Amino acid sequence: MAKTYSVVVLVAAAALCMAALFNVAEARKETDNSLYVEGKVYCDTCRVQFETPLSQYIAGATVTLLCRNRMTEEVSVEIEGVTDKSGKYTIKVDGDHADSICEVHLTNSPREDCKEVTAELNAARILLTSDVGVVDPVRYANALGFMRKDALKNCGQVLKDMGFLPLI
């Protein structure tokens, strides 16, 4: 009787293990191979081409993700994204783009006082492949910034506080 009970428990345990293995195999088949590009868009209120404590994130700004084949220069991906109220965008990209050079570009700012684009703040290059040893599907792009027409009056003090201007 004890041997029969042990065999039943052993068979039940083996069946549970097999079911778990089948579930893992099935889950791998259904795995989403999408990657997600995340970044932020800000207004460069001091016109210094980098973020300062006075920089303001822009809601409703549009960016475009462009991927071009390294050899042919043919565009393989072109996806637009829009920032949320915190200035953050997320763009979903299907597939692997290891053979492409991908960049996020500024497209449009909803702020009339902050629309100027410079080459330094206009694009962020991003690697869109799973073959780099990164498990997380999110790829983070450098922040991109539109410049304000005129710098804010207190930018000088902020830059001094940051150590960029000599103390007088």
C-alpha positions in Angstrom: 0.0 0.0 0.0 2.8 2.4 0.9 4.7 1.6 -2.3 1.5 2.2 -4.4 1.0 5.6 -2.7 4.7 6.5 -3.4 4.4 5.6 -7.0 1.2 7.7 -7.4 2.9 10.7 -5.8 5.9 10.2 -8.0 3.8 10.0 -11.2 1.8 13.0 -10.2 5.0 15.0 -9.5 6.4 14.0 -12.9 3.2 15.0 -14.6 3.4 18.5 -13.0 7.0 18.9 -14.0 6.2 18.0 -17.6 3.2 20.4 -17.7 5.5 23.2 -16.4 8.1 22.5 -19.1 5.4 22.6 -21.8 4.1 25.9 -20.4 7.7 27.4 -20.5 8.2 26.2 -24.1 4.8 27.7 -25.1 5.6 31.0 -23.4 8.8 31.3 -25.3 6.9 30.8 -28.6 4.6 33.7 -27.7 7.3 36.0 -26.5 7.0 39.5 -27.9 10.2 40.4 -29.7 9.4 44.1 -29.7 11.8 46.7 -28.3 10.8 50.0 -26.8 12.6 53.3 -27.2 12.2 55.8 -24.4 13.4 59.3 -24.0 12.6 62.8 -22.9 12.2 66.1 -24.7 13.0 69.4 -22.9 13.1 73.1 -23.5 16.6 74.5 -23.2 15.7 77.7 -21.4 19.3 78.8 -21.0 20.4 78.1 -24.6 23.4 76.1 -23.5 22.6 72.9 -25.4 22.4 70.7 -22.3 19.9 70.2 -19.4 20.0 72.6 -16.5 17.8 72.9 -13.4 15.9 75.5 -15.3 15.1 73.2 -18.3 11.5 72.3 -18.7 10.1 69.1 -20.1 7.7 69.5 -23.0 4.3 67.8 -23.2 3.0 67.1 -26.7 6.3 67.3 -28.5 6.8 64.9 -31.4 9.8 62.9 -32.3 10.5 60.5 -35.1 12.5 57.2 -34.9 14.3 56.6 -38.2 16.3 53.4 -39.0 18.4 53.2 -42.1 20.1 50.1 -43.5 23.9 50.4 -42.9 24.7 49.4 -46.5 21.9 50.7 -48.7 20.8 53.7 -46.6 17.2 52.6 -47.2 14.8 53.6 -44.5 13.5 50.4 -42.7 11.7 52.0 -39.8 9.9 55.4 -39.5 7.8 55.8 -36.4 6.5 58.9 -34.8 6.1 59.4 -31.0 4.5 62.0 -28.8 5.6 63.1 -25.3 3.3 62.8 -22.3 2.9 65.5 -19.6 6.3 64.7 -18.2 8.0 65.1 -21.5 8.6 61.3 -21.9 7.9 59.3 -25.1 7.8 55.6 -25.7 8.0 54.1 -29.2 7.3 50.4 -29.8 9.5 48.8 -32.5 8.9 45.4 -33.9 11.7 43.1 -34.8 15.5 43.3 -34.6 17.3 46.1 -36.4 21.0 45.2 -35.9 21.8 46.0 -39.5 20.4 49.5 -39.2 21.5 52.8 -37.8 18.6 54.1 -35.8 18.1 57.6 -34.4 15.4 59.6 -32.7 14.9 63.1 -34.2 13.0 66.1 -32.9 10.0 66.8 -35.1 7.8 69.4 -33.6 7.4 71.5 -30.4 4.0 72.7 -29.3 5.6 75.6 -27.5 5.9 78.8 -29.6 8.6 80.2 -27.3 10.7 77.0 -27.6 10.9 75.7 -31.2 14.5 76.2 -32.3 16.4 73.0 -33.2 20.2 72.7 -33.2 22.3 69.8 -34.6 23.6 69.0 -31.1 20.2 68.5 -29.6 18.3 67.2 -32.6 19.1 63.5 -32.7 19.9 60.6 -30.3 21.4 57.4 -31.8 20.0 54.2 -30.4 20.9 50.5 -30.8 17.8 48.4 -31.6 18.9 44.8 -31.3 18.5 42.0 -28.8 22.0 40.6 -29.5 23.9 43.0 -27.2 23.4 41.1 -23.9 20.7 43.4 -22.6 17.7 41.5 -21.3 15.4 44.6 -20.8 13.4 45.4 -24.0 13.6 49.1 -23.3 16.3 51.2 -25.0 16.9 54.6 -23.5 17.7 57.5 -25.8 19.5 60.7 -24.7 17.3 63.6 -23.9 16.5 65.9 -26.9 16.0 69.6 -26.6 14.4 72.5 -28.4 15.9 75.9 -27.6 14.1 78.9 -26.3 14.4 82.1 -28.3 15.9 84.0 -25.4 17.7 82.7 -22.4 16.0 83.2 -19.0 17.5 86.0 -16.9 18.6 83.8 -14.1 20.6 81.3 -16.3 23.9 83.0 -15.4 23.5 82.3 -11.7 22.4 78.7 -12.4 25.4 78.1 -14.6 27.6 79.5 -11.8 26.0 77.2 -9.3 26.7 74.3 -11.6 30.3 75.3 -11.9 30.3 76.3 -15.6 31.0 80.0 -15.1 33.7 81.5 -12.8 32.6 82.9 -9.5 33.2 86.7 -9.6 
